[in-house]
Amino acid sequence: MQCQRHKSTPAKSTCKTTQLCKIKSFGAGKKIRGTNFLSIRPDLIICDDIENDENTESKTQRDKLYKWFNKAILKLPSRLNPHYNIVVVGTTLHYDSLLQRISQRNDFATFNFPLLLQMPSNLDVLTKENLATFKPKGYKLDDEALNIKEILSDYLEDKASFYSEFQNEPLDKDNAPLSNYTTYTTLPKELEICVIGIDPSLGKSRSDYFALSTLFYDRAQKKLYASSKGYKLTPDKMIDKILSLYIKTQSLTQNITIACESVAFQEFFKDELKKRFQNLGIFAPIIGIKNTQNKAIRLDSLAPLLSEGDLLIYEQDNLLKEELDTYPKCPHDDLLDSIDIAKQAMNTHAAINYKVALHAQKEFGKHFRALKDEL
């Protein structure tokens, strides 16, 4: 496009072309009402980065900008010409920003272009200390020329800025019911019960994880300690993971139950898992959990346990914390689902004091045997 200079030099914010086309720029919130060229209203309006930290910080500022957009921008094209386009481009700086509000409208088509299209599948083992040697797996970048290590460094440094600036998905703490949680780094010495929760995945969807959680109960402190990992492995390989986790957990407590969602394929997986354990001479209690309640209601029920500090989250479980921080808008909730499965199984164990039961068995076992002989 070539611009032609006229005798009357146009302002720096104006450009006229030889095809009788005029381009004019304005600042956000400026007076734009009634703008036209040769009595013709604009038929292409481009709003580029009209939001900033200041005008998205308070609700008053956000409402003011949205009101200006509705009153000035949307009313600018001619009502007699249905062939016009309004393009709004920018970074989503707030969950209640102009871009977010526009995305809820039926008269706009919304497109998001995140920097990281697929998070690394082994994100859980990533720390600031091992970033230099970390080998990310299963990730997908918007531009392969980008440096994944630099991106992950930004992720570790400030997750809120990472999701807003790079993923265009600002964290909404006010509307993220599971984001208020406490973390732990080491488990208590005496743990009475452990439930291993399993949310199996067939691996057909790229976004689905095969989730594996441990939920420990400390009766002395009346606290639950959760750790959860997500894997992109086939079900047969996951059986080895579960077996390894079960053996490792035995060093912490002998009271271990394995709970697996048992619907369709999951029921088959549970049976195969039980057979594999028995073939190895391990007779662990493996139970099925059939969820009949709505998933959103089930996961929302974790909120009071988390906010009140009754359910603690392992500090290094990055993938789990990502789900907690972004739920219910998270791209996957498999790890949360596996924790809920473990919690449901835990509810059947919580009322049992195993120490008392074991003591009673030793103390009164001979009487029970004598009574059995008499009968």
Stockholm file with secondary structure:
# STOCKHOLM 1.0

chainA/1-375         MQCQRHKSTPAKSTCKTTQLCKIKSFGAGKKIRGTNFLSIRPDLIICDDIENDENTESKTQRDKLYKWFNKAILKLPSRLNPHYNIVVVGTTLHYDSLLQRISQRNDFATFNFPLLLQMPSNLDVLTKENLATFKPKGYKLDDEALNIKEILSDYLEDKASFYSEFQNEPLDKDNAPLSNYTTYTTLPKELEICVIGIDPSLGKSRSDYFALSTLFYDRAQKKLYASSKGYKLTPDKMIDKILSLYIKTQSLTQNITIACESVAFQEFFKDELKKRFQNLGIFAPIIGIKNTQNKAIRLDSLAPLLSEGDLLIYEQDNLLKEELDTYPKCPHDDLLDSIDIAKQAMNTHAAINYKVALHAQKEFGKHFRALKDEL
#=GR chainA/1-375 SS CCBCCCSSCCCTTEEEBTTSCEEECCCTTSCCTTCCBTTBCCSEEEEESCCCHHHHHSHHHHHHHHHHIIIIITTSSCTTCCCCEEEEECCCCSTTSHHHHHHTCTTCCCCCCCSEEECCTTGGGCCTTTTTTCCCCSCEESSTTSCHHHHHHHHHHCHHHIIIIISSCCCCSTTCTTCCCEEESSCCSCCCEEEEEEECCCSCSTTCCEEEEEEEEETTTTEEEEEEEEECCCHHHHHHHHHHHHHHHTTTCSCEEEEEECSTHHHHHHHHHHHHHHHTTCCCCEEEECCCSCHHHHHHTHHHHHHTTSEEEETTCHHHHHHHHHTTSCSCCHHHHHHHHHHHHHHTTTTCCHHHHHHHHHHHHHHHHHHHHHC
#=GC SS_cons         CCBCCCSSCCCTTEEEBTTSCEEECCCTTSCCTTCCBTTBCCSEEEEESCCCHHHHHSHHHHHHHHHHIIIIITTSSCTTCCCCEEEEECCCCSTTSHHHHHHTCTTCCCCCCCSEEECCTTGGGCCTTTTTTCCCCSCEESSTTSCHHHHHHHHHHCHHHIIIIISSCCCCSTTCTTCCCEEESSCCSCCCEEEEEEECCCSCSTTCCEEEEEEEEETTTTEEEEEEEEECCCHHHHHHHHHHHHHHHTTTCSCEEEEEECSTHHHHHHHHHHHHHHHTTCCCCEEEECCCSCHHHHHHTHHHHHHTTSEEEETTCHHHHHHHHHTTSCSCCHHHHHHHHHHHHHHTTTTCCHHHHHHHHHHHHHHHHHHHHHC
//
